[in-house]
């Protein structure tokens, strides 16, 4: 008896405990959950897509020729890729500048722009022909965001107004090539950030410059004994120049292109609509309708309509008018045919 009563009391206490800890009834109602994806470096959004297609012929395979290839990539550069955190020294300078301007500290942004040069295929044509060293003289990092960058000014530190050096900016870029070696390199770059890509481009430029310096005439410099005059390791091979078959251009969003085209095409229509809207606003359209209504109540519109109907009926019943010369020509033509 005692054991059964104890077990029943334990069960009742457990049931009462479950009733006390039960969730509210509105927790059982249907709800909507909003999940925000991570931003910055942990963003799972796709930032590059590449499409590559190649073809080969029977003759090309027999002669061991390179396959015919085309590659197209769409690359989106996010804002965090071209910005970095502000150092304490830079933050203090920004605070002092805000104090001098008597402005609020809310305008201070805790990050600054980082300028990474575009690869050689993204630079102007003149910079490609002048050699990689002409692009290296410009600093890769421009920490001062307030001062105009070379890409925004359109000037580089070594060429002034003659040439522009282009940098990565947030937005879309279109890359295309006809070289399978450039395609292979692009696939490798898809696992690297902009800083690593910039360092890799610097390394290639340095190797090519060193190769040109050691082989000005297309062969190694050597003295009579066969020893190299230039000390240091020999560079027997340089990186191939793929800029003639590769290009990289920034692309604005498609809706901006379409909107601009429509706006330019409809500019005169917009002006006409603005003029018509102005006539409605100042009451000229209402005045015109009032005058038309008053004129319709008179006999003049009916007189004009009756005259037009009579003229149309006369043309239909009598046929088109023929002049005297035309009648004579018709008679001569009939007599000659008979």
PLY file of the C-alpha trace (Angstrom):
ply
format ascii 1.0
element vertex 338
property float x
property float y
property float z
element edge 337
property int vertex1
property int vertex2
end_header
0.00 0.00 0.00
2.68 2.40 0.93
4.72 1.69 -2.22
1.71 2.16 -4.52
0.74 5.42 -2.86
4.31 6.67 -3.12
4.48 5.85 -6.85
1.14 7.55 -7.51
2.27 10.69 -5.70
5.51 10.71 -7.70
3.59 10.43 -10.97
1.26 13.27 -9.97
4.20 15.52 -9.07
5.87 14.74 -12.43
2.66 15.56 -14.33
2.26 18.82 -12.43
5.90 19.68 -13.15
5.38 19.08 -16.88
2.29 21.26 -16.84
4.18 24.05 -15.15
7.10 23.91 -17.61
4.97 23.63 -20.77
5.53 26.30 -23.47
2.97 29.04 -24.03
0.23 28.31 -26.53
1.43 30.95 -29.01
4.71 29.04 -29.41
2.70 26.39 -31.26
1.37 28.88 -33.81
2.96 29.01 -37.31
5.77 31.53 -37.51
8.25 32.91 -40.03
11.98 32.71 -39.36
14.34 35.15 -41.10
17.90 33.86 -41.43
20.50 36.47 -42.39
23.52 34.97 -44.19
26.96 35.86 -42.83
28.69 38.81 -44.41
32.32 39.64 -45.04
34.83 36.82 -45.30
32.25 34.23 -44.20
29.76 35.16 -46.91
28.57 32.09 -48.84
27.45 34.04 -51.89
29.05 33.05 -55.18
31.45 35.77 -56.36
32.80 34.20 -59.57
31.49 31.92 -62.29
33.56 30.70 -65.22
32.56 28.94 -68.43
35.21 27.24 -70.55
34.74 25.35 -73.80
37.40 23.86 -76.07
37.42 22.02 -79.39
40.00 20.11 -81.43
40.15 18.81 -84.98
41.52 15.54 -86.31
44.30 17.36 -88.13
45.15 19.45 -85.09
45.38 16.34 -82.92
47.63 14.61 -85.45
49.92 17.65 -85.63
49.81 18.15 -81.83
48.36 21.66 -82.13
46.86 23.58 -79.23
43.08 23.16 -78.85
40.75 26.02 -79.69
39.51 27.31 -76.31
37.36 30.14 -75.02
36.82 31.12 -71.39
34.49 33.70 -69.88
34.32 34.60 -66.18
32.07 36.93 -64.22
33.69 38.20 -61.03
32.06 40.26 -58.30
34.35 42.18 -55.97
32.78 42.89 -52.61
33.43 45.94 -50.52
35.32 44.10 -47.79
37.86 42.84 -50.35
39.16 46.33 -51.10
39.01 47.73 -47.56
40.90 47.10 -44.34
40.52 48.03 -40.69
41.83 51.41 -39.68
44.90 51.47 -37.44
44.94 53.36 -34.16
47.20 56.05 -35.60
44.88 56.55 -38.59
41.85 56.64 -36.28
43.45 59.33 -34.13
44.26 61.40 -37.23
40.65 61.05 -38.41
39.36 62.18 -35.00
41.64 65.23 -35.05
40.42 66.09 -38.55
36.81 65.84 -37.40
37.57 68.09 -34.43
39.13 70.71 -36.72
36.07 70.62 -38.98
33.71 70.78 -35.95
31.78 67.77 -37.23
30.39 64.74 -35.43
32.36 61.55 -34.93
29.55 59.51 -36.47
30.99 60.31 -39.92
34.21 58.44 -39.14
34.31 55.06 -40.85
36.55 52.49 -39.13
37.94 51.18 -42.43
40.00 52.58 -45.27
40.34 51.69 -48.92
43.07 49.35 -50.11
44.16 49.77 -53.72
45.15 46.61 -55.57
46.12 47.07 -59.20
44.25 45.13 -61.82
46.26 42.47 -63.66
48.01 43.39 -66.86
45.03 42.42 -69.04
42.91 44.93 -67.13
45.30 47.85 -67.64
45.22 50.26 -70.60
46.85 49.10 -73.81
49.74 51.54 -73.50
50.68 50.22 -70.07
50.83 46.69 -71.47
53.25 47.69 -74.21
55.46 49.69 -71.87
56.27 46.61 -69.79
55.30 45.39 -66.34
57.81 47.61 -64.55
55.83 50.72 -65.47
52.94 49.42 -63.38
55.05 48.49 -60.39
56.14 52.01 -59.59
52.66 52.83 -58.29
51.96 51.76 -54.71
49.51 48.90 -54.34
48.02 50.26 -51.12
46.54 53.74 -50.80
45.48 54.11 -47.18
44.19 57.65 -47.52
40.61 57.32 -48.73
39.88 61.05 -48.65
42.64 61.90 -51.10
41.80 61.03 -54.70
43.32 57.72 -55.73
45.21 57.32 -59.01
42.30 55.41 -60.49
39.83 58.18 -59.59
42.16 60.95 -60.70
43.03 58.99 -63.82
46.75 59.60 -63.17
49.68 57.47 -62.10
52.71 58.67 -60.19
55.14 58.00 -63.04
53.18 58.95 -66.14
50.98 61.86 -65.12
48.26 62.67 -67.58
49.60 60.28 -70.21
48.41 57.05 -68.62
45.95 55.65 -66.14
46.50 52.84 -63.67
43.37 50.89 -62.86
42.58 49.30 -59.51
40.08 46.80 -58.22
36.87 48.47 -57.14
33.64 46.99 -55.73
31.43 45.77 -58.54
31.27 43.32 -61.44
34.12 42.43 -63.81
34.11 40.45 -67.05
37.19 38.37 -67.91
37.72 36.49 -71.15
40.60 34.73 -72.87
41.42 32.46 -75.80
44.45 30.87 -74.12
44.16 27.65 -72.17
47.21 28.66 -70.11
45.46 31.82 -68.98
42.39 29.71 -68.19
44.44 27.36 -66.04
45.97 30.30 -64.17
42.53 31.84 -63.66
41.28 28.60 -62.13
44.20 28.69 -59.69
43.44 32.31 -58.82
39.86 31.42 -57.85
41.20 30.08 -54.53
43.22 33.24 -53.78
42.28 36.72 -52.58
43.16 39.99 -54.27
46.30 40.54 -52.20
47.70 37.14 -53.16
46.85 37.76 -56.81
48.60 41.13 -56.68
51.72 39.55 -55.16
51.69 36.84 -57.81
51.50 39.43 -60.57
54.44 41.29 -58.99
56.45 38.08 -58.92
55.76 37.39 -62.60
56.69 40.96 -63.53
59.97 40.74 -61.61
60.87 37.43 -63.25
60.13 38.79 -66.72
62.13 41.97 -66.06
65.06 39.95 -64.81
64.82 37.68 -67.83
64.91 40.66 -70.19
67.82 42.20 -68.34
69.90 39.04 -68.50
69.00 38.27 -72.10
68.83 41.59 -73.97
69.60 39.95 -77.33
67.69 36.76 -76.79
70.68 34.79 -75.46
72.74 34.59 -72.25
75.56 37.07 -71.77
78.87 35.23 -71.47
82.53 36.16 -71.64
85.21 34.47 -73.70
85.68 31.72 -71.12
82.00 30.82 -71.26
81.22 32.27 -67.82
78.28 34.54 -67.34
79.08 38.18 -66.80
75.95 38.73 -64.70
76.25 37.19 -61.27
73.32 35.36 -59.74
71.04 32.46 -60.61
70.28 31.93 -64.28
66.71 32.48 -65.41
66.19 30.25 -68.41
62.48 30.89 -68.90
60.02 33.75 -68.44
56.26 33.77 -68.02
54.39 33.89 -71.35
52.69 37.09 -72.40
48.96 36.33 -72.53
47.66 39.89 -72.66
47.02 39.83 -76.41
44.47 37.04 -75.97
43.05 38.10 -72.61
41.07 41.12 -71.41
39.42 42.26 -68.19
36.84 45.06 -68.05
34.56 46.39 -65.32
30.86 45.88 -65.99
28.09 47.97 -64.42
24.90 46.14 -63.40
22.69 45.27 -66.39
19.71 47.24 -65.09
21.79 50.42 -65.15
22.72 49.85 -68.78
19.13 49.15 -69.77
17.81 52.08 -67.76
20.32 54.47 -69.30
19.47 53.31 -72.83
15.74 53.70 -72.24
16.24 57.11 -70.65
18.29 58.36 -73.61
15.76 56.98 -76.10
12.74 58.46 -74.31
14.23 61.84 -73.44
11.99 63.73 -75.90
8.93 61.80 -74.72
9.67 62.81 -71.16
9.92 66.45 -72.22
6.56 66.24 -74.02
4.93 64.61 -71.01
6.34 67.34 -68.78
4.85 70.03 -71.05
1.46 68.31 -71.09
1.57 67.96 -67.32
2.30 71.67 -67.09
-0.80 72.48 -69.15
-2.90 70.43 -66.74
-1.37 72.13 -63.72
-1.94 75.71 -64.90
-5.52 75.03 -66.10
-5.01 75.39 -69.85
-6.41 71.95 -70.56
-9.54 72.75 -68.57
-9.91 76.01 -70.47
-9.54 74.16 -73.78
-12.24 71.65 -72.84
-14.59 74.47 -71.80
-14.11 76.27 -75.13
-14.65 73.03 -77.07
-17.90 72.37 -75.20
-19.19 75.87 -75.86
-18.24 75.63 -79.53
-20.01 72.26 -79.84
-23.28 73.86 -78.69
-23.26 76.25 -81.68
-24.09 75.49 -85.34
-20.55 75.90 -86.68
-19.32 72.31 -86.03
-22.41 70.90 -87.75
-21.86 73.20 -90.76
-18.26 72.04 -91.12
-19.29 68.37 -90.82
-22.08 68.79 -93.41
-19.69 70.47 -95.86
-17.15 67.66 -95.47
-19.80 64.96 -96.05
-21.07 66.71 -99.17
-17.57 66.92 -100.65
-16.89 63.25 -99.98
-20.20 62.25 -101.56
-19.46 64.34 -104.64
-16.05 62.68 -105.14
-17.52 59.19 -104.76
-20.41 59.82 -107.14
-18.56 61.72 -109.92
-15.21 60.00 -109.75
-11.76 61.68 -109.78
-11.56 64.93 -111.77
-9.81 64.74 -115.17
-8.31 67.79 -116.90
-8.76 68.62 -120.61
-5.27 67.49 -121.59
-5.89 64.15 -119.97
-9.11 63.69 -121.88
-7.39 64.51 -125.20
-4.56 62.02 -124.44
-7.12 59.35 -123.67
-8.91 59.99 -126.98
-5.63 59.83 -128.97
-4.69 56.60 -127.26
-8.06 55.03 -128.05
-7.88 56.10 -131.73
-4.37 54.74 -132.18
-5.29 51.41 -130.63
-8.31 51.06 -132.91
0 1
1 2
2 3
3 4
4 5
5 6
6 7
7 8
8 9
9 10
10 11
11 12
12 13
13 14
14 15
15 16
16 17
17 18
18 19
19 20
20 21
21 22
22 23
23 24
24 25
25 26
26 27
27 28
28 29
29 30
30 31
31 32
32 33
33 34
34 35
35 36
36 37
37 38
38 39
39 40
40 41
41 42
42 43
43 44
44 45
45 46
46 47
47 48
48 49
49 50
50 51
51 52
52 53
53 54
54 55
55 56
56 57
57 58
58 59
59 60
60 61
61 62
62 63
63 64
64 65
65 66
66 67
67 68
68 69
69 70
70 71
71 72
72 73
73 74
74 75
75 76
76 77
77 78
78 79
79 80
80 81
81 82
82 83
83 84
84 85
85 86
86 87
87 88
88 89
89 90
90 91
91 92
92 93
93 94
94 95
95 96
96 97
97 98
98 99
99 100
100 101
101 102
102 103
103 104
104 105
105 106
106 107
107 108
108 109
109 110
110 111
111 112
112 113
113 114
114 115
115 116
116 117
117 118
118 119
119 120
120 121
121 122
122 123
123 124
124 125
125 126
126 127
127 128
128 129
129 130
130 131
131 132
132 133
133 134
134 135
135 136
136 137
137 138
138 139
139 140
140 141
141 142
142 143
143 144
144 145
145 146
146 147
147 148
148 149
149 150
150 151
151 152
152 153
153 154
154 155
155 156
156 157
157 158
158 159
159 160
160 161
161 162
162 163
163 164
164 165
165 166
166 167
167 168
168 169
169 170
170 171
171 172
172 173
173 174
174 175
175 176
176 177
177 178
178 179
179 180
180 181
181 182
182 183
183 184
184 185
185 186
186 187
187 188
188 189
189 190
190 191
191 192
192 193
193 194
194 195
195 196
196 197
197 198
198 199
199 200
200 201
201 202
202 203
203 204
204 205
205 206
206 207
207 208
208 209
209 210
210 211
211 212
212 213
213 214
214 215
215 216
216 217
217 218
218 219
219 220
220 221
221 222
222 223
223 224
224 225
225 226
226 227
227 228
228 229
229 230
230 231
231 232
232 233
233 234
234 235
235 236
236 237
237 238
238 239
239 240
240 241
241 242
242 243
243 244
244 245
245 246
246 247
247 248
248 249
249 250
250 251
251 252
252 253
253 254
254 255
255 256
256 257
257 258
258 259
259 260
260 261
261 262
262 263
263 264
264 265
265 266
266 267
267 268
268 269
269 270
270 271
271 272
272 273
273 274
274 275
275 276
276 277
277 278
278 279
279 280
280 281
281 282
282 283
283 284
284 285
285 286
286 287
287 288
288 289
289 290
290 291
291 292
292 293
293 294
294 295
295 296
296 297
297 298
298 299
299 300
300 301
301 302
302 303
303 304
304 305
305 306
306 307
307 308
308 309
309 310
310 311
311 312
312 313
313 314
314 315
315 316
316 317
317 318
318 319
319 320
320 321
321 322
322 323
323 324
324 325
325 326
326 327
327 328
328 329
329 330
330 331
331 332
332 333
333 334
334 335
335 336
336 337
